[in-house]
C-alpha cells in the first residue's frame, strides 16, 4: 500500500486498493512516485496511474487506465517535465499525459524506442531537461522539445463495399444490378434497390507510419448531421435506410492526430420498394377510381335487377297457375293409384286368413301384403301432403285408445328392429288413454318419427316409444315420446329440422339423406291436432321427439301401466311374420356360393328364397358388412343393391374389384336408378351386370347362371394357357397377373421339396383360406395341386432336353422320391416319363 507519514504524532496512514471504491488507489503495489510543477503527486502501479487529490482534509485518488488511451496499465517509472506533462514508461512503450488538456500521447519502437518494455523506476531527468528511461535493451533518452510531430495530412479512400454481408466485386451483377462499374477508389456514386438494405463500407487513410494510430470520423448527409468519431475503426454499416439520396463523408488523422478535414465522399442512392414508387401510387389512384365507377355500376345493376324482379313476379304468377294444374294432375294420378292398391290389399288379407296354407306361400302373401299396405300408406301421405301445401287438410277425428293404437304401430317395426339389432321398447303409463284424434294422420306422425329413429340408430342401439299423460298449465295432455340413441342433432340444426325440404343427413351425400318433408309434414299434422312437437338432442347421444296432444273433457284413462319389449312373446298371428329365411350354407355342398347384399329385409329374403334351391346363399344388409363377408367366404357371385347405408353398391363394387382376393368375383348391381348415367357409373366401377328394379327373376337367374358359366370357362382357359409351359403363360387379365406371380414363386422354389401352400400363400401376402378360395375359383385347383401341376410341367420340359435322367429331373423339381414323382407324372400325363419322352421324340421326328 501507500503510507503517509505524520510528523506531528510520528504515525503512518495506510492507503490500499478497495475493489468497490473507485476513489481508492488502483493497486496496493506502488512502483513509482513523482511530483509535477503544480505540486500534484502521481503514483505508478502495476494496474494504472493515480493522482492524489486532497479535499476537505480527505485524501482520494483519480485513476487512469489503458482504456483512457494510453498503451498499458503497468507503470514502471514517472518523470514530470516543465511543460505540464507527465512522462511514463510502460510494458508497451512510453506515453505522456498533458495535465492541462487531460490527453495522452503514446510512443513505441516505431517512433525510435529501443524497446517497448522498460524496467521499474529506471528513469532520470537531468538539468537540461533530457529524459532517460532504462529498458530491457538499453537506455532510451530524448528531450521532449526535440520530438518532431508527423504533419503529413493523410489522404482517405474507400477500400471495399459489402451488401447484405457479401463483398461486392467490380462488374459483379447483384439482383440484376451492377453496383461497381469500376474500382471503388474512383467510384463517385452507387445505387441500391430496396432489398439491399444492409450496407457496409470500409475506408483507409494512407499514412503508413503507425497506421494503427490513425483516427477516423464519418457522417451520412441526409441521414445524420453530426460527425461520428469512429476511433481506429475503419468501416461503417447502415441498415434499412429509407429511400432517398445520401452522401457518405469520411475524414481521417495521422498517427500524431493531424486531421484531413477534406476527406472523401460517396453518393448513395436507395431506390424505393415497387409499392412505394410513383407508378404504384398511380395504380392506387386508378383502383380507387375503378371502385368509384364500380359502385355506380352496382347501383345501376340494382335498378335493373329491381325491374327484372317485377317481371319475375309476373312470371311467378303464371308458374303458380301452371303448378296448380300440375297439382291437380298429381292428385288425380295418386287417386288412381289408391284404387288398385286397395283391391290388392283386400284379397291378400283374405288369402292370409286361409287355414292349412303352405308356410312358404303364407310367408310370400304376408310379405306382399305388407309392401302393398306400405305403398298405399305412402300414396295417402302424398295426398295429405298435397292438401297441407294448399291449406286444405282437414282433421277426421274419432275417439280411439292411443295406447292400443300405438302398440299396433310398435309391432309393425319389429322386423326393422331385429334387422338392425336395435332394442325396441314400448311403455305406457296407462292401459287406456282414449280421446279424439285422426288415426290416419297419427299413423303418419308415428311412422315418420319411428322411421327416423331407426334410420339414425346404430347397431346395438335403443329405440323407445312412450305414451303418458301429464298436467301442464291447468290442462291435461297426452304425451308421446319417441327416443333413440343414434347420431343426434346439433344445436344449429334443431331449429331447421322442421323446415320443409331441410335434410339433417345431407352431409352424408348419397346415403339416405331423404327428401326433407317428413318432419315438416309431421309438424303440420301435430298442429292440426292443436298439439305441439319439440326435440331434445345431443350429438352422438341420441334424440328425443316429444308430442303433446290436448285431452278433451270426455277422455277415458285406465291407470294400468303397459310395457312391451320385442324379446317378449307377441301375438300368435304375428309370429309368422317374424320367421326369417336363414341363409343356406353347407360346408360339404358343391353348390356355388352367392352373396346377397341388400338393406331391405323383404327384398333380401326374396332373393335368398329365389336363389337357395340352386345356390348356397349368404346375406348382408349394408355395403360394409357385405365387403367383410365377401373377404371371409370368397363367394362365386355377388348380388348387391346400390343405395345402402355405411357403404353404397358403387363403393362396394370398387373395393371388391380392386382387392386381390376378390377381384375375380362377378358382381350384379340392382338399383331403382334406371338412368344411363347411373348405369355407366356402375359399369365403370367394375359391375358385370346392372339391373334396374323391379327386376325380372328369370332374367336375374339367367345372369347368375351365365356369369358362373363364364367363370367355369375361364378356369379351363387358365388351365390351357398354363399347360403351354409355366414360363410361357400369356394372360393379361387381373387374374392372369395373379397366376403369373404364383408361377414365378413356384419356379423360384422348384427344387425345394418342403415348399407348400402355406409358404406360397405367405409369399402372395394372403391368408391360407383366402388364397385357397381365390386359386380354386380361378383354376379349380388347390394350392398343393397347382404347385405339383407346375413342377410336373417343368419336369416334362427338363426331360425333353436329354440332359437329365428321370431321377435327376425328379430331384430338380423337388421330389425326393422317384417313385412318387413317377406316380404324379402318370396322373398328369397318363403315361410314364420314359413313354412321354419317346412320344415327344416321335412327334418331333
C-alpha positions in Angstrom: 0.0 0.0 0.0 0.8 3.7 0.1 1.9 5.1 3.5 1.5 8.7 4.7 3.9 9.8 7.5 2.6 12.3 10.0 5.5 14.3 11.6 3.4 15.7 14.4 2.5 12.4 16.0 5.1 10.3 14.3 2.5 7.9 12.8 1.6 6.4 9.4 -1.7 6.2 7.5 -2.0 3.3 5.1 -3.9 3.5 1.7 -4.8 0.3 -0.2 -6.9 -0.6 -3.1 -10.5 -1.5 -2.4 -12.5 -3.2 -5.2 -15.8 -1.4 -4.6 -14.2 2.0 -4.0 -13.4 3.9 -7.2 -11.7 6.7 -5.2 -9.1 4.3 -3.7 -5.7 3.8 -5.2 -5.8 1.5 -8.3 -3.4 -1.1 -6.9 -1.9 -1.8 -3.5 1.6 -2.1 -5.0 3.2 1.3 -5.7 6.2 1.2 -8.1 7.0 4.9 -8.7 6.2 8.3 -7.2 6.6 11.8 -8.8 5.6 15.4 -8.2 4.8 17.8 -11.1 5.4 21.6 -11.2 2.0 22.2 -9.7 2.9 20.1 -6.7 0.5 17.3 -7.5 1.6 13.8 -6.6 1.5 10.9 -9.1 1.8 7.2 -8.3 2.5 4.4 -10.7 1.2 0.9 -10.1 1.0 -2.4 -12.0 -2.6 -1.5 -12.6 -2.8 2.1 -13.7 -1.8 5.7 -12.9 -3.1 7.5 -9.8 -3.3 11.2 -9.0 -3.6 12.2 -5.3 -6.5 14.6 -4.6 -6.8 16.4 -1.2 -10.2 17.9 -0.4 -11.6 18.8 3.0 -8.7 17.1 4.7 -9.7 13.9 2.9 -7.3 12.1 0.5 -8.7 10.4 -2.6 -7.2 9.2 -5.9 -8.1 9.7 -9.5 -7.4 6.6 -11.6 -6.1 6.4 -15.2 -6.1 3.1 -17.1 -5.2 1.9 -20.6 -8.8 2.4 -21.6 -8.2 6.1 -21.3 -6.0 5.9 -24.5 -2.5 5.1 -23.1 -0.8 1.9 -24.1 -0.5 -0.2 -20.9 -1.7 -0.3 -17.3 1.8 -1.3 -15.9 3.5 2.0 -14.9 7.3 1.4 -14.4 8.5 5.0 -13.9 7.2 8.6 -13.9 9.1 11.8 -14.9 7.4 15.3 -15.0 8.8 18.0 -17.4 8.5 21.7 -17.4 5.6 21.8 -19.9 3.0 20.3 -17.6 3.5 16.8 -19.0 3.9 13.6 -17.0 6.1 11.0 -18.9 5.7 7.3 -18.1 7.4 4.1 -19.1 5.2 1.0 -19.5 5.3 -2.5 -20.9 4.2 -1.2 -24.3 6.3 1.9 -24.8 6.4 5.5 -23.4 3.5 7.8 -23.0 2.9 11.3 -21.7 -0.1 12.9 -20.1 -0.9 16.5 -20.8 -2.1 17.5 -17.3 -3.8 20.6 -18.7 -5.7 19.0 -21.6 -6.0 15.6 -20.0 -4.8 13.8 -23.2 -2.3 11.1 -23.7 0.4 10.7 -26.5 2.0 7.3 -27.0 5.4 6.3 -28.4 6.8 2.8 -29.3 9.7 1.3 -31.2 8.2 2.7 -34.5 9.0 6.1 -33.1 12.6 5.3 -32.2 12.5 3.5 -28.8 15.0 0.7 -28.3 12.3 -1.5 -26.8 8.6 -1.3 -25.8 9.4 -2.9 -22.4 11.0 -0.9 -19.5 12.4 -1.6 -16.0 10.8 -0.5 -12.7 12.0 3.0 -11.5 14.7 3.1 -14.2 14.2 6.8 -15.1 16.1 10.1 -14.7 15.8 13.8 -15.9 19.0 15.9 -16.0 19.4 19.6 -15.6 19.0 20.3 -19.3 15.6 18.5 -19.3 16.7 15.3 -21.1 14.7 12.3 -20.0 16.3 8.9 -19.5 14.4 5.6 -19.4 16.0 2.2 -18.8 14.6 -0.7 -20.8 15.4 -4.4 -21.4 17.5 -3.5 -24.4 19.3 -0.4 -23.0 18.7 3.2 -22.2 16.4 5.4 -24.3 16.9 9.2 -23.8 15.4 12.3 -25.5 14.5 15.9 -24.9 10.7 16.4 -25.0 11.0 19.5 -27.1 13.1 17.8 -29.7 10.4 15.3 -30.7 9.0 16.1 -34.2 5.3 15.8 -34.9 4.1 14.0 -38.1 2.4 16.8 -40.0 1.5 14.7 -43.1 -2.2 15.1 -44.0 -3.2 11.6 -45.0 -5.5 11.1 -48.0 -8.6 8.9 -47.4 -10.1 6.3 -49.8 -13.0 3.8 -49.7 -11.5 0.3 -49.9 -14.4 -2.2 -50.0 -18.2 -2.4 -50.3 -20.4 -5.2 -48.8 -24.1 -5.7 -49.5 -26.1 -8.0 -47.2 -22.8 -9.3 -45.7 -21.4 -10.1 -49.2 -18.4 -8.2 -50.6 -19.1 -6.7 -54.0 -16.6 -7.1 -56.8 -16.1 -4.8 -59.8 -18.5 -5.7 -62.6 -20.4 -8.2 -60.4 -24.2 -8.4 -61.0 -26.4 -8.5 -57.9 -30.1 -9.0 -58.4 -29.8 -7.7 -62.0 -27.8 -4.6 -61.0 -24.1 -3.9 -61.4 -23.1 -1.7 -58.4 -19.5 -1.1 -59.3 -18.7 -0.4 -62.9 -15.1 0.5 -61.9 -12.8 0.4 -58.8 -14.4 1.8 -55.6 -11.4 4.2 -55.4 -12.7 6.1 -58.4 -16.4 5.5 -57.9 -18.4 8.6 -57.0 -21.8 7.1 -56.6 -23.7 3.8 -56.2 -27.4 2.9 -56.5 -29.1 0.3 -54.3 -32.6 -1.3 -54.5 -35.0 -1.7 -51.6 -33.7 -5.3 -50.9 -30.1 -4.2 -50.5 -30.7 -2.9 -47.0 -27.5 -4.0 -45.2 -24.7 -1.7 -46.4 -21.0 -1.9 -45.1 -18.2 0.5 -46.5 -14.6 0.2 -45.5 -12.0 3.0 -45.8 -8.4 3.8 -45.0 -6.0 6.7 -44.5 -2.8 6.5 -46.5 -0.4 7.1 -43.6 1.8 4.1 -43.0 3.7 5.4 -40.0 2.0 3.7 -37.1 -1.1 3.3 -39.2 -2.9 1.7 -36.3 -2.9 5.1 -34.6 -4.8 6.7 -37.3 -8.2 8.1 -36.3 -11.4 8.3 -38.4 -14.7 10.1 -38.4 -17.8 9.9 -40.7 -21.3 11.2 -41.3 -24.1 10.3 -43.7 -25.5 13.6 -45.0 -29.2 13.3 -45.5 -29.5 10.8 -42.6 -27.3 12.4 -39.8 -25.9 15.9 -39.4 -23.1 15.4 -36.8 -19.8 13.7 -37.3 -19.4 10.3 -35.7 -16.0 9.6 -34.2 -15.1 6.0 -35.2 -11.7 6.0 -33.4 -9.5 3.4 -35.1 -12.4 1.6 -36.7 -12.1 1.6 -40.5 -15.7 0.7 -41.5 -19.2 1.9 -41.2 -22.5 -0.1 -41.5 -26.1 1.1 -42.2 -29.3 -1.0 -42.3 -32.8 -0.3 -43.5 -32.0 3.1 -45.0 -35.2 4.9 -46.2 -35.4 5.5 -50.0 -33.6 8.7 -50.9 -30.2 10.2 -51.8 -27.3 10.3 -49.3 -23.7 11.4 -49.2 -21.2 9.4 -47.0 -18.3 11.6 -45.9 -15.2 10.2 -44.2 -12.2 12.1 -42.8 -9.0 10.8 -41.0 -6.0 11.8 -39.0 -2.4 10.5 -39.0 -0.6 8.9 -36.0 0.0 12.4 -34.5 -3.6 13.4 -34.7 -3.3 15.7 -37.7 -6.7 15.5 -39.5 -7.5 15.6 -43.2 -10.8 17.6 -42.9 -11.5 17.4 -46.6 -11.6 13.6 -46.6 -13.6 11.7 -49.2 -17.2 11.3 -50.2 -19.5 8.7 -51.9 -23.0 9.4 -53.3 -25.5 6.7 -52.3 -29.0 6.4 -53.8 -31.5 4.0 -52.3 -34.4 3.2 -54.6 -37.9 2.8 -53.1 -39.8 -0.5 -53.0 -42.1 -1.2 -56.0 -45.2 -0.4 -53.9 -43.8 3.0 -53.0 -42.9 4.2 -56.4 -44.8 6.8 -58.4 -46.3 4.3 -60.7 -47.5 2.2 -57.7 -49.3 5.3 -56.4 -50.8 5.8 -59.8 -52.2 2.3 -59.6 -53.6 3.0 -56.2 -55.4 6.1 -57.6 -56.6 4.0 -60.6 -58.0 1.3 -58.3 -59.8 3.9 -56.2 -61.3 5.5 -59.3 -62.3 2.0 -60.5 -64.1 1.3 -57.2 -66.0 4.6 -57.5 -67.1 3.6 -61.0 -67.9 0.0 -59.9 -70.1 1.3 -57.0 -72.0 3.3 -59.6 -72.2 0.3 -61.8 -73.7 -1.8 -58.9 -76.2 0.9 -58.2 -77.4 0.8 -61.8 -77.4 -3.0 -61.8 -79.7 -2.9 -58.7 -82.1 -0.7 -60.6 -82.0 -3.2 -63.5 -82.5 -6.1 -61.1 -85.5 -4.4 -59.5 -87.1 -4.2 -62.9 -86.3 -7.8 -63.6 -87.8 -8.8 -60.2 -91.1 -7.2 -61.1 -91.0 -9.1 -64.4 -90.2 -12.3 -62.4 -93.2 -11.7 -60.1 -95.4 -11.7 -63.2 -93.8 -14.9 -64.4 -94.2 -16.4 -61.0 -97.9 -15.8 -61.0 -98.1 -17.7 -64.3 -96.0 -20.5 -62.9 -98.3 -20.8 -60.0 -101.2 -21.3 -62.3 -99.3 -24.0 -64.2 -98.3 -25.6 -60.8 -102.0 -25.7 -59.8 -102.8 -27.6 -63.0 -99.9 -30.0 -62.3 -101.1 -30.4 -58.7 -104.5 -31.4 -59.9 -102.9 -33.9 -62.3 -100.7 -35.3 -59.4 -103.8 -35.6 -57.1 -105.8 -37.4 -59.8 -102.9 -39.9 -60.6 -102.5 -40.6 -56.8 -106.2 -41.3 -56.5 -105.8 -43.7 -59.4 -103.0 -45.5 -57.5 -105.2 -45.9 -54.4 -107.9 -47.9 -56.3 -105.7 -50.9 -57.5 -103.7 -50.9 -54.2 -106.9 -51.1 -52.2 -108.0 -54.0 -54.5 -104.7 -55.7 -53.8 -104.7 -55.3 -50.0 -108.2 -56.8 -49.5 -107.7 -60.1 -51.4 -104.3 -60.5 -49.9 -105.8 -60.1 -46.4 -108.4 -62.8 -47.3 -105.7 -65.2 -48.6 -103.6 -64.8 -45.4 -106.5 -66.0 -43.3 -107.0 -69.3 -45.2 -106.2 -72.2 -42.9 -103.8 -75.0 -43.8 -102.0 -72.7 -46.1 -98.4 -73.7 -47.1 -95.9 -71.9 -44.9 -93.8 -70.6 -47.8 -97.0 -69.3 -49.6 -98.2 -67.7 -46.4 -94.8 -66.1 -46.0 -94.9 -64.7 -49.5 -98.5 -63.4 -49.2 -97.8 -61.6 -45.9 -94.7 -60.0 -47.4 -96.6 -58.8 -50.5 -99.5 -57.6 -48.3 -97.1 -55.6 -46.1 -95.5 -53.9 -49.1 -98.9 -53.1 -50.6 -100.0 -51.5 -47.3 -96.8 -49.5 -47.1 -97.2 -48.3 -50.7 -100.9 -47.4 -50.0 -99.7 -45.5 -46.9 -97.2 -43.6 -49.0 -99.8 -42.6 -51.6 -102.1 -41.4 -48.8 -99.3 -39.5 -47.2 -98.5 -37.8 -50.6 -102.2 -36.8 -51.0 -102.3 -35.4 -47.4 -99.1 -33.5 -48.0 -100.6 -32.0 -51.1 -103.6 -30.9 -49.1 -101.3 -29.4 -46.4 -99.5 -27.4 -49.1 -102.8 -26.0 -50.3 -104.1 -25.5 -46.7 -107.0 -27.9 -47.4 -106.0 -30.6 -44.9 -108.8 -31.4 -42.5 -109.0 -33.5 -39.3 -111.2 -36.6 -39.3 -111.0 -37.3 -35.5 -112.7 -40.1 -33.7 -112.5 -41.4 -30.1 -109.7 -44.0 -30.0 -107.4 -45.6 -27.5 -104.0 -44.2 -28.1 -102.2 -47.0 -26.2 -103.5 -49.9 -28.3 -103.2 -47.8 -31.5 -99.6 -47.0 -30.7 -98.9 -50.6 -29.8 -100.0 -51.9 -33.2 -97.6 -49.4 -34.9 -94.9 -50.6 -32.4 -95.4 -54.2 -33.6 -95.1 -53.2 -37.3 -91.4 -52.2 -36.7 -90.3 -55.4 -35.1 -88.6 -56.7 -38.2 -86.7 -53.5 -38.6 -85.6 -53.7 -35.0 -84.3 -57.2 -35.5 -82.6 -56.4 -38.7 -80.7 -53.5 -37.2 -80.2 -55.3 -33.9 -81.9 -52.4 -32.0 -83.5 -52.8 -28.6 -87.1 -51.6 -29.2 -89.4 -50.9 -26.2 -92.9 -49.7 -25.7 -94.1 -48.1 -22.5 -97.4 -46.6 -21.5 -98.4 -45.2 -18.1 -102.0 -46.3 -18.6 -103.7 -49.2 -20.4 -106.2 -46.9 -21.9 -105.9 -43.2 -23.0 -109.0 -42.6 -25.1 -109.5 -39.2 -26.8 -110.3 -37.8 -30.2 -107.6 -37.9 -32.9 -107.3 -38.8 -36.6 -106.0 -42.3 -36.8 -104.7 -41.9 -40.4 -102.9 -38.7 -39.5 -101.5 -40.1 -36.3 -100.2 -43.2 -38.2 -98.2 -40.9 -40.5 -96.8 -39.0 -37.4 -95.7 -42.1 -35.6 -94.4 -43.8 -38.8 -92.2 -40.8 -39.6 -90.8 -40.4 -36.1 -90.0 -44.2 -35.7 -88.6 -44.5 -39.2 -86.2 -41.6 -38.5 -85.3 -43.2 -35.1 -84.3 -46.5 -36.7 -82.6 -44.8 -39.7 -80.2 -42.9 -37.4 -79.7 -45.6 -34.7 -76.5 -47.6 -34.7 -76.3 -51.4 -34.5 -77.0 -52.4 -30.9 -78.8 -49.1 -30.0 -82.1 -48.5 -28.4 -85.4 -47.0 -29.6 -88.3 -46.2 -27.1 -91.9 -45.4 -27.8 -93.5 -43.9 -24.6 -97.2 -42.9 -24.0 -98.1 -40.9 -20.9 -100.5 -38.2 -19.6 -99.2 -35.1 -18.0 -100.7 -31.9 -16.3 -99.4 -28.6 -17.7 -100.7 -25.1 -17.2 -104.0 -26.4 -15.8 -104.6 -28.7 -18.8 -104.2 -32.4 -19.4 -102.1 -33.7 -22.3 -101.3 -37.0 -23.9 -97.5 -37.1 -24.2 -95.9 -39.2 -27.0 -92.1 -39.6 -26.8 -90.0 -41.3 -29.5 -86.4 -41.5 -28.4 -83.3 -43.2 -29.8 -79.6 -43.5 -29.0 -78.4 -42.6 -32.6 -76.2 -39.9 -34.0 -78.2 -37.0 -32.5 -78.8 -33.5 -33.9 -76.5 -30.4 -33.4 -77.9 -27.2 -31.8 -77.6 -25.4 -35.2 -79.8 -28.0 -36.9 -82.5 -28.2 -34.2 -84.2 -25.0 -35.4 -84.2 -26.2 -39.0 -85.3 -29.9 -38.9 -89.0 -29.0 -39.1 -88.4 -26.7 -42.1 -89.7 -28.1 -45.4 -87.0 -29.8 -47.6 -84.3 -29.4 -44.9 -82.2 -32.6 -44.6 -80.2 -33.3 -41.4 -78.3 -36.1 -43.0 -77.4 -34.2 -46.2 -73.7 -34.1 -45.2 -73.6 -37.8 -46.0 -74.4 -37.4 -49.6 -75.9 -40.3 -51.3 -76.6 -42.3 -48.1 -80.3 -42.0 -47.5 -80.5 -38.2 -46.9 -84.3 -38.4 -47.5 -86.4 -35.6 -49.1 -86.7 -33.3 -46.1 -90.6 -33.3 -46.0 -91.2 -36.0 -43.3 -90.7 -33.9 -40.1 -92.2 -30.8 -41.7 -95.3 -32.8 -42.6 -95.4 -34.4 -39.1 -95.3 -30.9 -37.5 -98.2 -29.8 -39.7 -100.3 -32.8 -38.7 -99.5 -32.3 -35.0 -100.5 -28.6 -35.2 -103.7 -29.8 -37.0 -104.5 -31.7 -33.7 -103.8 -28.4 -31.8 -100.7 -30.1 -30.3 -97.0 -29.2 -30.2 -93.8 -31.1 -31.1 -90.3 -30.4 -29.7 -87.0 -32.1 -30.0 -84.3 -32.6 -27.4 -81.0 -33.9 -28.8 -77.3 -34.1 -28.2 -74.7 -35.2 -30.9 -73.6 -38.8 -30.6 -76.0 -39.4 -27.7 -79.4 -39.6 -29.4 -82.6 -37.6 -29.9 -86.0 -37.5 -28.3 -89.1 -36.1 -30.0 -91.9 -35.1 -27.7 -95.5 -34.6 -28.8 -98.2 -33.0 -26.6 -101.8 -33.6 -27.7 -104.6 -31.9 -25.6 -107.2 -34.2 -24.0 -110.9 -33.2 -24.1 -113.3 -33.4 -21.2 -114.6 -36.8 -22.4 -111.3 -38.7 -22.3 -111.0 -42.1 -20.7 -107.9 -43.1 -18.7 -107.3 -46.5 -17.1 -104.4 -46.4 -14.7 -102.7 -49.7 -15.6 -99.1 -49.4 -16.9 -98.2 -51.2 -20.1 -94.7 -52.4 -21.1 -93.7 -54.3 -24.2 -90.3 -55.5 -25.4 -89.6 -57.3 -28.7 -88.0 -60.1 -26.7 -91.4 -60.8 -25.1 -93.8 -63.2 -26.8 -96.0 -61.4 -29.3 -99.4 -62.3 -30.7 -99.7 -65.7 -32.3 -100.9 -64.4 -35.7 -97.9 -62.1 -35.8 -95.3 -64.7 -35.1 -95.5 -66.0 -38.7 -94.0 -62.7 -40.0 -91.1 -62.9 -37.6 -89.7 -66.1 -39.1 -86.8 -65.3 -41.3 -85.4 -67.5 -44.1 -81.9 -68.4 -42.9 -79.1 -68.3 -45.4 -78.3 -71.7 -46.8 -74.6 -72.6 -46.2 -73.5 -76.2 -46.2 -69.8 -76.7 -45.8 -69.9 -80.0 -47.8 -72.2 -78.7 -50.5 -70.7 -78.3 -54.0 -73.3 -75.6 -55.0 -71.8 -72.2 -56.0 -71.9 -69.6 -53.3 -73.9 -66.4 -53.9 -73.6 -63.4 -51.5 -76.7 -61.1 -51.4 -76.1 -57.5 -50.1 -79.4 -55.7 -49.7 -80.6 -53.4 -46.9 -84.3 -54.0 -47.4 -85.2 -57.1 -45.4 -88.1 -58.2 -47.6 -86.0 -57.9 -50.8 -83.1 -59.7 -49.2 -85.3 -62.6 -48.1 -86.9 -62.7 -51.6 -83.5 -63.0 -53.2 -82.5 -65.7 -50.8 -85.7 -67.7 -51.5 -85.2 -67.2 -55.2 -81.6 -68.5 -55.3 -81.4 -71.0 -52.4 -82.7 -74.0 -54.5 -79.6 -73.9 -56.7 -77.0 -72.0 -54.8 -75.6 -71.6 -51.3 -76.7 -68.1 -50.1 -75.3 -65.6 -47.6 -76.9 -62.3 -46.7 -75.6 -58.9 -45.7 -77.6 -55.7 -45.0 -75.1 -53.0 -45.9 -72.1 -52.5 -48.1 -69.6 -52.6 -45.3 -71.0 -55.8 -43.9 -71.1 -57.2 -47.4 -67.4 -56.4 -48.0 -66.3 -58.1 -44.8 -68.4 -61.2 -45.6 -67.1 -61.4 -49.1 -63.5 -61.3 -47.8 -64.3 -64.2 -45.4 -66.2 -66.6 -47.7 -64.9 -65.6 -51.2 -68.3 -66.2 -52.9 -68.7 -67.3 -56.6 -71.0 -64.3 -57.3 -72.3 -61.2 -55.5 -75.7 -59.5 -56.0 -75.8 -56.0 -54.4 -78.2 -53.1 -54.1 -76.8 -49.7 -54.9 -78.3 -47.3 -52.3 -77.3 -48.7 -48.9 -76.1 -47.2 -45.6 -72.4 -47.3 -44.5 -71.2 -48.2 -48.0 -73.2 -48.0 -51.2 -73.1 -50.5 -54.1 -70.7 -48.5 -56.3 -68.1 -48.2 -53.5 -68.6 -51.9 -52.6 -68.0 -52.9 -56.3 -64.9 -50.7 -56.5 -63.4 -52.2 -53.3 -64.2 -55.8 -54.5 -62.6 -55.3 -57.9 -59.5 -53.5 -56.5 -58.8 -56.2 -53.9 -56.6 -59.1 -55.0 -58.6 -61.8 -53.1 -62.0 -60.7 -54.5 -61.2 -59.2 -57.9 -62.3 -62.3 -59.8 -65.9 -62.4 -58.3 -68.6 -61.3 -60.7 -70.9 -58.5 -59.3 -74.5 -57.9 -60.2 -75.9 -54.4 -59.2 -79.6 -53.9 -58.5 -80.9 -50.4 -58.3 -84.0 -48.2 -58.6 -81.9 -45.7 -60.6 -82.6 -46.6 -64.2 -80.9 -43.5 -65.9 -78.0 -44.1 -68.2 -75.5 -42.1 -66.1 -76.1 -44.4 -63.1 -75.8 -47.4 -65.4 -72.5 -46.0 -66.7 -71.2 -45.4 -63.2 -71.9 -49.0 -62.2 -70.1 -50.4 -65.2 -67.1 -48.1 -64.7 -66.8 -49.3 -61.1 -66.5 -52.9 -62.4 -70.0 -54.3 -62.3 -70.5 -57.3 -64.6 -74.3 -56.8 -64.8 -76.5 -53.8 -64.0 -80.2 -54.4 -63.5 -82.9 -51.9 -62.7 -85.6 -52.5 -60.1 -88.2 -54.0 -60.3 -86.2 -56.8 -61.9 -87.4 -59.9 -63.7 -86.4 -63.0 -61.6 -85.8 -65.4 -64.6 -83.5 -62.7 -66.1 -81.6 -62.4 -62.8 -81.2 -66.1 -62.5 -80.1 -66.3 -66.1 -77.4 -63.6 -65.5 -76.2 -65.5 -62.4 -76.0 -68.8 -64.3 -74.2 -67.2 -67.3 -71.7 -65.4 -65.1 -70.8 -68.6 -63.2 -70.6 -70.5 -66.6 -68.2 -67.8 -67.9 -66.1 -68.3 -64.8 -66.0 -72.0 -65.4 -64.8 -71.5 -68.9 -62.2 -69.0 -67.6 -60.9 -71.7 -65.3 -60.5 -74.0 -68.4 -58.8 -71.2 -70.3 -56.3 -70.6 -67.4 -55.5 -74.3 -67.3 -55.0 -74.5 -71.1 -52.8 -71.4 -71.1 -50.7 -72.7 -68.2 -50.4 -76.0 -69.9 -48.4 -74.3 -72.6 -45.5 -74.0 -70.2 -45.1 -72.4 -66.8 -42.8 -69.6 -68.0 -44.7 -69.0 -71.3 -48.1 -68.2 -69.9 -49.6 -65.1 -71.6 -52.8 -64.0 -69.8 -53.3 -60.2 -69.5 -56.3 -60.1 -67.1 -56.0 -59.2 -63.4 -56.4 -62.9 -62.6 -53.7 -63.7 -65.2 -51.3 -61.5 -63.4 -52.2 -63.3 -60.1 -51.4 -66.7 -61.8 -48.2 -65.4 -63.2 -47.0 -64.3 -59.8 -47.8 -67.7 -58.3 -45.9 -69.5 -61.1 -42.9 -67.3 -60.6 -42.9 -68.0 -56.8 -43.2 -71.8 -57.6 -40.3 -71.7 -60.1 -38.2 -69.8 -57.6 -38.7 -72.7 -55.2 -38.7 -75.5 -57.8 -36.1 -77.7 -56.1 -37.4 -77.1 -52.6 -39.3 -80.3 -51.6 -40.6 -78.5 -48.5 -42.3 -75.7 -50.4 -46.1 -75.9 -49.7 -49.3 -74.0 -49.9 -48.7 -72.1 -46.6 -45.5 -70.7 -47.9 -47.0 -69.8 -51.2 -49.9 -68.0 -49.6 -47.5 -66.1 -47.4 -45.4 -65.2 -50.5 -48.6 -63.8 -52.0 -49.4 -61.8 -48.8 -52.7 -63.7 -48.3 -54.1 -66.0 -45.7 -54.2 -69.7 -46.5 -58.0 -69.9 -46.7 -58.3 -66.7 -48.8 -55.6 -67.9 -51.1 -57.2 -71.3 -51.4 -60.6 -69.9 -52.4 -59.1 -67.4 -54.8 -56.9 -70.1 -56.6 -59.8 -72.6 -56.6 -62.1 -70.0 -58.1 -59.7 -69.3 -61.0 -58.0 -72.6 -61.8 -60.3 -75.2 -60.0 -57.1 -76.5 -58.2 -56.0 -76.3 -54.7 -52.6 -74.8 -53.7 -50.8 -78.2 -53.5 -52.4 -79.4 -56.7 -51.3 -76.3 -58.6 -47.7 -76.5 -57.2 -47.5 -80.2 -58.2 -49.0 -79.3 -61.7 -46.3 -76.6 -62.4 -43.5 -78.8 -61.1 -44.6 -81.8 -63.3 -44.9 -79.4 -66.3 -41.3 -78.2 -65.7 -40.1 -81.8 -65.3 -41.5 -82.6 -68.7 -39.6 -79.7 -70.2 -36.4 -80.9 -68.5 -36.8 -84.5 -69.7 -37.1 -83.3 -73.3 -33.7 -81.6 -73.1 -32.0 -85.0 -72.8 -29.5 -83.6 -70.2 -31.0 -85.3 -67.2 -32.1 -88.7 -66.1 -35.6 -89.2 -64.7 -34.2 -89.4 -61.1 -32.2 -86.2 -61.6 -35.3 -84.4 -63.0 -37.3 -85.6 -60.0 -34.7 -84.1 -57.7 -34.6 -80.8 -59.8 -38.3 -80.2 -59.3 -38.3 -81.0 -55.6 -39.3 -84.7 -55.5 -37.2 -86.7 -53.0 -38.8 -90.0 -54.1 -38.5 -91.0 -57.7 -41.5 -93.5 -57.4 -43.7 -90.7 -56.1 -42.6 -88.5 -58.9 -43.4 -91.2 -61.5 -46.8 -91.7 -59.9 -47.6 -87.9 -60.1 -46.3 -87.7 -63.7 -48.5 -90.6 -64.8 -51.5 -89.0 -63.1 -51.0 -85.8 -65.1 -49.9 -87.1 -68.5 -51.5 -90.6 -68.4 -48.1 -92.1 -69.3 -44.7 -92.7 -67.7 -41.9 -90.2 -68.0 -39.9 -92.5 -70.4 -43.1 -93.0 -72.6 -43.6 -89.3 -72.6 -40.0 -88.7 -73.9 -40.4 -91.4 -76.6 -43.8 -89.9 -77.7 -42.4 -86.4 -78.0 -39.4 -87.6 -80.0 -41.7 -89.4 -82.4 -43.8 -86.3 -82.8 -40.7 -84.2 -83.4 -39.3 -86.6 -86.0 
